[in-house]
C-alpha cells in the first residue's frame, strides 16, 4: 500500500517540449499564435490564475524559454504567473522522460506530499473546473485522470490485420490531461521503469497503474481536445 499524506502544495507541470511534427508547421504547435497569443499561453494563464495552483514548472527546449516568458509578460495574469513560476526543465527522449525530468526539478523545492498536475501545452481548452476536479479528487487518491467513454465499437487485433476479439466498450475509456499525482509515489513509479521500459510509456498514468498506485477516474471534457492535426488547430481557432 502507498502511504497517503495530506497534500501541502499543488504544482502544475506543463509539457511544452514536443516538436509537433504531425501538424506540419514550421514551429512546434504549442508556440503557434491564435488570436495573437501562443497556444501555450492559454493553459499557463489558467494555471497562473487558479487559486489551487501554487507553482508552475515548464518542460521546454532552451531556445523557446525566452519566447514563453516574453509572451507571458503580455498576459494580464503576469504578476500571478511570475509569483508561481518555478523554472524550466529540459525535454527528454519521450514524453515520459520529460515528465520525469520535471519531477526531478520539482523535488528540488517541493515536498513528498505535494500534488503534481501534469498537462500538455497543446490542450489549451482545459477549464478551471477540470483542474479543480483533478486536484479535489487527488485528496482521496494517489492519482487522478479525466476520461471519456468510448462511443464506437472497439475491436482487438493481435496482428493488426484481422479482428481477434470484441471488447466491451462500456469498460473502455480514453484518458485526457491534466492528470494529477502525489509526488513521492509517482516519482518512484517512474524511477522503477528506468532505463528502458520508460521509453515504451505512452500515457502519464501508465507508471502509476503499473506501480499499483490508487488511480481514480473522473469525467473528462469533450472540448478539452489535444491539438495534433491542422484540423484540431482550426477547431481551436473557431472556438476562441
C-alpha positions in Angstrom: 0.0 0.0 0.0 1.1 3.5 -0.8 1.4 5.9 2.2 -1.1 8.7 1.8 -0.3 12.1 3.4 -2.2 15.3 3.3 -1.3 17.3 0.2 0.5 20.5 1.1 1.1 22.3 -2.3 0.0 21.7 -5.9 2.5 22.1 -8.7 1.5 22.3 -12.4 3.9 20.5 -14.7 3.3 21.9 -18.2 4.8 19.9 -21.1 5.9 22.0 -24.0 8.9 20.1 -25.3 7.3 18.4 -28.2 8.2 19.2 -31.8 4.7 19.0 -33.3 5.8 17.1 -36.4 2.3 15.7 -37.2 0.9 19.2 -37.6 3.4 20.0 -40.4 4.0 23.6 -39.1 7.4 25.4 -39.2 7.4 25.7 -35.4 6.3 23.5 -32.6 2.5 23.7 -32.4 2.4 25.0 -28.8 4.1 28.2 -30.0 1.7 28.9 -32.9 -0.2 32.1 -32.2 -4.0 32.1 -32.2 -5.7 35.5 -31.5 -2.3 37.0 -31.0 -1.5 34.6 -28.2 0.7 31.4 -28.5 -1.2 28.2 -27.7 0.8 27.6 -24.6 -0.3 30.9 -23.1 -3.8 29.7 -22.8 -3.1 27.0 -20.3 -0.3 28.8 -18.5 -2.6 31.8 -17.8 -5.3 29.4 -16.4 -2.8 27.8 -14.0 -1.4 31.2 -13.0 -4.9 32.4 -12.1 -6.1 29.2 -10.4 -6.2 29.5 -6.6 -5.4 25.9 -6.0 -2.2 26.0 -8.0 0.9 27.0 -6.0 3.7 26.6 -8.6 4.3 26.1 -12.3 7.2 24.1 -13.8 7.5 24.1 -17.6 9.3 21.5 -19.8 10.6 23.4 -22.8 13.6 23.5 -25.1 16.0 26.2 -24.1 15.5 28.1 -27.4 11.9 28.7 -26.6 12.1 29.8 -23.0 12.7 33.5 -23.7 9.7 33.4 -26.1 7.5 31.9 -23.4 8.5 34.5 -20.8 8.1 37.4 -23.2 4.6 36.3 -24.2 3.5 35.8 -20.6 4.6 39.3 -19.8 1.9 40.4 -22.2 -0.8 38.5 -20.3 -3.0 40.2 -17.7 -2.0 37.5 -15.2 1.7 38.2 -15.5 2.2 39.0 -11.8 0.3 35.9 -10.8 2.4 33.8 -13.2 5.6 35.3 -12.0 4.7 34.6 -8.4 4.1 30.9 -9.3 6.7 30.2 -11.9 9.4 27.8 -10.5 11.6 27.2 -13.5 12.1 25.3 -16.8 13.0 21.6 -17.2 14.8 20.0 -20.2 12.8 17.8 -22.5 13.6 14.1 -22.5 13.7 11.5 -25.3 10.0 10.9 -25.0 7.1 12.4 -23.1 7.5 10.3 -20.0 11.2 11.1 -19.7 10.2 14.8 -20.0 7.8 14.3 -17.1 10.5 12.5 -15.1 12.9 15.5 -15.6 10.1 17.8 -14.5 9.6 15.7 -11.4 13.3 15.7 -10.6 13.3 19.5 -10.7 10.1 19.8 -8.7 11.7 17.7 -6.0 14.4 20.3 -5.5 11.9 22.7 -4.0 8.8 20.6 -3.4 7.8 18.1 -0.7 6.9 14.4 -1.0 3.3 15.2 0.0 2.9 17.8 -2.8 0.4 17.2 -5.7 1.6 17.4 -9.3 -0.8 18.1 -12.1 0.6 17.2 -15.5 -0.8 19.0 -18.5 0.1 19.3 -22.2 0.6 22.8 -23.5 -1.3 21.7 -26.7 -4.5 21.2 -24.7 -5.4 24.9 -24.4 -9.1 24.3 -23.8 -8.7 22.9 -20.3 -11.1 24.6 -17.9 -10.7 25.9 -14.3 -13.4 23.4 -13.3 -11.4 20.4 -14.7 -8.3 21.5 -12.8 -10.3 21.8 -9.6 -11.9 18.4 -10.2 -8.5 16.7 -10.6 -7.0 18.3 -7.5 -10.1 17.7 -5.4 -10.1 14.0 -6.3 -6.4 13.7 -5.5 -7.2 14.4 -1.9 -8.6 10.9 -1.6 -6.4 9.0 -4.0 -2.8 8.7 -5.3 -3.6 9.6 -8.9 -6.4 11.1 -11.0 -7.2 11.0 -14.7 -10.1 12.5 -16.6 -11.7 10.0 -19.0 -14.2 9.9 -21.8 -16.3 6.8 -22.6 -15.8 5.1 -25.9 -18.7 5.8 -28.4 -17.6 3.4 -31.1 -17.4 -0.4 -31.1 -13.9 -1.4 -30.1 -12.0 -4.3 -31.6 -8.8 -6.1 -30.7 -6.4 -7.4 -33.3 -3.3 -9.4 -32.5 -1.7 -8.9 -35.9 -3.1 -5.5 -37.0 -4.8 -7.3 -39.9 -7.8 -9.1 -38.7 -10.2 -8.8 -35.7 -9.2 -11.2 -32.9 -11.9 -10.3 -30.5 -14.5 -7.8 -29.5 -14.0 -5.5 -26.5 -16.7 -4.3 -24.1 -16.8 -0.6 -24.8 -18.6 0.1 -21.6 -15.3 -0.8 -19.9 -13.0 1.1 -22.2 -12.2 4.8 -21.6 -10.0 7.4 -23.3 -7.7 9.3 -21.0 -7.2 13.0 -21.1 -4.8 15.6 -19.5 -4.4 17.1 -17.0 -3.6 14.1 -14.8 -2.8 14.6 -11.1 -0.4 12.6 -8.9 1.1 12.5 -5.4 4.7 13.5 -5.9 6.5 10.8 -3.9 4.7 7.8 -5.2 4.6 9.0 -8.8 8.3 9.8 -8.8 9.1 6.3 -7.5 6.8 4.8 -10.1 8.7 6.4 -12.9 12.1 5.5 -11.5 11.1 1.9 -11.4 10.7 2.0 -15.2 14.3 3.1 -15.9 16.3 2.7 -18.1 14.4 1.1 -21.0 10.8 0.4 -20.1 10.0 4.1 -19.6 10.7 4.6 -23.3 7.6 2.4 -24.0 5.3 4.5 -21.9 2.7 6.5 -23.9 0.5 8.0 -21.2 1.3 9.7 -18.0 -1.0 7.5 -16.0 0.7 4.2 -17.1 3.6 4.3 -14.5 1.1 4.9 -11.7 -1.0 1.9 -12.8 2.0 -0.3 -13.3 3.2 0.6 -9.8 -0.1 -0.3 -8.2 -1.0 3.3 -7.1 -4.6 4.1 -6.3 -5.7 5.7 -9.5 -9.2 7.0 -9.9 -11.1 8.3 -12.9 -13.2 11.5 -13.2 -15.4 12.6 -16.1 -13.5 14.2 -18.9 -14.5 17.0 -21.2 -15.1 16.6 -24.9 -13.9 20.2 -25.5 -10.6 19.6 -23.8 -9.0 18.3 -27.0 -5.4 18.0 -27.9 -4.1 19.9 -30.9 -2.4 17.3 -33.1 -3.5 17.9 -36.6 -4.3 21.0 -38.7 -8.0 20.2 -38.3 -7.5 20.4 -34.5 -5.8 23.8 -34.9 -8.7 25.1 -37.0 -11.2 23.8 -34.4 -9.4 25.8 -31.7 -9.3 28.9 -33.8 -13.0 28.7 -34.3 -13.5 28.2 -30.5 -11.6 31.2 -29.2 
